[in-house]
Amino acid sequence: MKKRVFVFTAILAVASVAFAVVLAPPRTLAYPPAVGILGPSRNCIACHANNGPWKDDAALIIDVLDKTTGKSLKQKDGTFLIAAKRWEAKTVLTVIGTAKGARTQSYRNAWLYIDPERIKDTSALSKFAPGWSVNLPMSCRVAGDTTEAYPNAAVTTLPMTVRPGDDARDAEIELQVMLTRGESVKGKPREGMIGSYFERKVRLKVE
């Protein structure tokens, strides 16, 4: 029963993106779907300016937590490891933002989990790792969520559930992140909004 529910949820997620693709104009510049889904962009800064005040330093929070234990999945080499048994549903929490006391806080955060090797594959709507089901590989969310792992921090956090299928293999994907403030000018995405772009490596392992 759980397997059927997960598959149904995955179908709905894919259908919603497909519907957006049908309605989108030929030169859609929205992000993060423009990266490999609505368009061939390699990352967010193909459309948006990377001119924000946020740096890859101690104030920056980019973390992936095990939803069950609350522990970070970050490894010693700086990558994140998501491991699951075949057909096991594994839920993680993506946490993005700035630590308490940061000089400048972001207003809206965007993130995307993507296999960069699949960005130009026009035959596949899903750009996640082959063989892995995923229900929410991307989001764009206003800061203001709370998490015990980062008390009083200005962050966004959402769950993502993955499941390795019969043909899933160990893989490496990217977590692409943008912290932003302001609003982009319609038709001119590099104007009106400031943003800082970051990337993290995420390893998927079939146990």
Secondary structure as GFF3:
##gff-version 3
##sequence-region A 1 207
A	DSSP	alpha_helix	2	23	.	.	.	ID=ss1
A	DSSP	three_ten_helix	44	46	.	.	.	ID=ss2
A	DSSP	beta_strand	60	66	.	.	.	ID=ss3
A	DSSP	beta_strand	80	84	.	.	.	ID=ss4
A	DSSP	beta_strand	90	98	.	.	.	ID=ss5
A	DSSP	beta_strand	108	114	.	.	.	ID=ss6
A	DSSP	three_ten_helix	116	118	.	.	.	ID=ss7
A	DSSP	beta_strand	132	134	.	.	.	ID=ss8
A	DSSP	beta_strand	138	142	.	.	.	ID=ss9
A	DSSP	beta_strand	154	164	.	.	.	ID=ss10
A	DSSP	beta_strand	171	182	.	.	.	ID=ss11
A	DSSP	beta_strand	193	206	.	.	.	ID=ss12
###
